[in-house]
Amino acid sequence: MKVSMRSTTLAVLGVALSFALLACKPLDKDTGKPVDGSGDDTPAVAAKAGLKTEKQQVSYVIGMQIGDSLKGAKDEVDLDTLFKAVKSTVDGKEPLLTQEEAMQVMQAFSMRMQARQMAEFEQSKEKNAEEGKQFLAENGKKPEVKTTESGLQYQALTEGQGAKPKAGDTVRVHYKGTLLDGETFDDSYARGEPVEFALAQVVPGWQEGLQLMPVGSKYKLWIPGELGYGEQGTPGGPIGPNATLVFEVELLDIVNGEK
């Protein structure tokens, strides 16, 4: 679970701000209505599912966005109580909790959520490391797969005839990256544009793998977690801690080196 109460609160505040800005339309000095004529409660889209007026549609959209911001914490939120607090606050009623009490509640909740996230993170580290170890052990038995001293595994899909890049070179490549379960997390082919980067800027598994490849080659690389994004993975991103990664890499050119 990667949703914090801070991010949830900011998301809700962002919703409120966006609608406050929408409300700040130029007003006609005589009628007091927006100069674009939208002050007559005419809906922006066709009425559907009981949303006949602009007020109803706007209310529904605000609810959609608040609901979306709370998805990550849905098991921690009692919606009936939440709606009760919203209505009570909008109506200007005395809150059931003081500001000090509210702060104490949220601090305790934040600490509990952080502890849970840390426990889940540690479990994920162990799980990914073990799965990667088992996968690479079996994958390395295939005759077409070679394993280097570092633990990197590779298979030549197409063997080029050009020069091999060196550690200080910048290269141009096409690639597709997936997790062990086949989920794609990055794909230059899908973007329709190759990528240029210095070898020193990428993870160790890429640095080693690309230096094995002559220009014009296409290799499949299996990169253990310690040669990839390590124990941290990509925080908030698709790559978990100690995740073993699979890449299909096509070396198109050495940009600043020997051709």
LINPE-V717578 format. One record per residue. PSI is psi in whole degrees, -180 to 180 (NA if undefined). D_FIRST is the distance of its C-alpha to the first C-alpha in Angstrom with 1 decimal. Layout:
psi-><PSI & PSI>
d_first-><D_FIRST & D_FIRST>
//
This chain:
psi-><124 & 17 & 121 & 161 & -29 & -46 & -37 & -45 & -44 & -38 & -45 & -41 & -37 & -39 & -48 & -41 & -42 & -39 & -27 & -39 & -38 & -32 & -18 & 55 & 152 & 133 & 144 & 130 & -22 & -44 & -22 & 6 & 157 & 141 & -17 & 5 & 16 & 10 & 10 & 16 & 24 & 127 & 147 & -27 & 166 & 143 & 136 & 149 & 40 & -1 & 79 & -29 & 164 & -39 & -43 & -42 & -44 & -43 & -41 & -41 & -42 & -44 & -41 & -46 & -40 & -44 & -42 & -39 & -20 & 0 & -43 & -19 & 23 & -31 & -9 & -1 & 130 & 108 & -36 & -44 & -38 & -49 & -36 & -44 & -39 & -50 & -42 & -42 & -44 & -36 & -5 & 22 & 161 & 125 & 153 & -23 & 142 & 168 & -39 & -43 & -40 & -41 & -40 & -42 & -47 & -34 & -44 & -41 & -43 & -42 & -40 & -41 & -39 & -41 & -40 & -43 & -40 & -41 & -43 & -37 & -44 & -41 & -41 & -39 & -49 & -44 & -48 & -39 & -44 & -43 & -42 & -42 & -46 & -42 & -48 & -34 & -42 & -42 & -36 & -14 & -15 & 136 & -28 & -7 & 131 & 145 & 129 & 173 & -31 & -19 & -6 & 137 & 143 & 157 & 130 & 112 & -41 & 129 & 116 & 177 & 3 & -171 & 159 & 138 & 155 & 171 & -35 & 4 & 161 & 136 & 162 & 127 & 158 & 145 & 162 & 129 & 132 & 161 & 173 & -26 & 3 & -5 & 128 & 129 & -13 & 143 & 103 & -27 & -43 & -33 & -16 & 23 & 126 & 169 & 141 & 138 & 157 & 141 & -33 & -14 & -9 & 172 & 157 & -38 & -38 & -44 & -48 & -45 & -44 & -31 & -9 & -14 & 124 & 150 & 136 & -4 & 157 & 119 & 157 & 127 & 135 & 114 & 114 & 158 & -40 & -17 & 2 & -114 & 10 & -156 & -15 & -24 & -147 & 96 & 125 & -3 & -167 & -13 & 116 & 171 & 137 & 22 & 134 & 132 & 151 & 127 & 139 & 120 & 130 & 115 & 107 & -37 & 155 & 112 & -40 & 19 & -161 & 133 & NA>
d_first-><0.0 & 3.8 & 5.9 & 8.5 & 11.5 & 13.7 & 12.4 & 12.6 & 16.0 & 17.2 & 16.5 & 18.5 & 21.1 & 21.4 & 22.2 & 24.8 & 26.3 & 26.6 & 28.5 & 30.5 & 31.6 & 32.5 & 34.7 & 36.5 & 39.0 & 42.6 & 44.7 & 48.2 & 50.4 & 52.5 & 50.2 & 47.0 & 45.1 & 43.0 & 45.5 & 43.8 & 44.7 & 41.3 & 42.0 & 43.5 & 40.2 & 40.7 & 37.5 & 36.3 & 35.7 & 37.6 & 37.0 & 34.8 & 33.3 & 35.0 & 33.9 & 37.5 & 37.4 & 35.7 & 34.5 & 32.8 & 31.3 & 30.0 & 28.5 & 26.8 & 25.3 & 24.0 & 22.4 & 20.9 & 19.4 & 18.1 & 16.6 & 14.9 & 13.5 & 12.1 & 10.6 & 6.9 & 8.3 & 11.0 & 10.9 & 11.5 & 14.3 & 17.8 & 19.2 & 22.8 & 22.5 & 20.8 & 23.7 & 26.1 & 25.1 & 25.3 & 28.7 & 30.0 & 29.1 & 30.6 & 33.7 & 34.1 & 34.0 & 33.5 & 29.8 & 29.2 & 27.4 & 29.0 & 27.3 & 27.2 & 25.7 & 23.0 & 22.2 & 22.1 & 19.7 & 17.2 & 17.7 & 17.2 & 14.0 & 12.7 & 13.8 & 12.2 & 8.7 & 9.5 & 11.1 & 8.3 & 6.2 & 9.7 & 10.4 & 7.8 & 9.0 & 12.5 & 12.4 & 11.4 & 14.3 & 16.7 & 15.9 & 16.3 & 19.4 & 21.0 & 20.6 & 21.9 & 24.8 & 25.8 & 25.7 & 27.8 & 30.2 & 31.0 & 30.9 & 33.3 & 35.9 & 36.5 & 39.9 & 38.7 & 35.8 & 36.7 & 34.8 & 35.5 & 35.9 & 32.5 & 30.8 & 30.4 & 31.5 & 33.2 & 35.4 & 38.0 & 37.9 & 40.5 & 42.6 & 43.8 & 47.1 & 46.1 & 45.5 & 42.4 & 40.4 & 40.6 & 38.1 & 39.2 & 39.3 & 37.4 & 36.7 & 36.1 & 33.9 & 32.4 & 29.3 & 26.5 & 23.4 & 21.3 & 18.9 & 20.6 & 19.5 & 21.5 & 18.8 & 20.4 & 18.6 & 21.9 & 25.4 & 28.4 & 30.5 & 28.5 & 29.0 & 32.7 & 33.1 & 33.3 & 31.8 & 33.8 & 32.6 & 34.1 & 33.3 & 32.5 & 29.5 & 27.6 & 25.9 & 28.5 & 28.2 & 29.2 & 31.9 & 33.5 & 33.2 & 34.8 & 37.6 & 38.5 & 38.9 & 42.2 & 41.9 & 41.9 & 39.8 & 36.6 & 34.6 & 31.6 & 29.6 & 27.2 & 25.5 & 24.1 & 21.0 & 23.4 & 25.4 & 22.5 & 19.5 & 19.5 & 17.1 & 15.0 & 14.7 & 14.2 & 11.5 & 9.7 & 11.9 & 12.7 & 14.0 & 12.2 & 13.9 & 17.3 & 17.2 & 20.7 & 21.6 & 24.4 & 26.6 & 29.8 & 31.7 & 35.0 & 36.9 & 39.0 & 40.7 & 41.1 & 41.3 & 43.1 & 44.5 & 47.1 & 47.2>
//
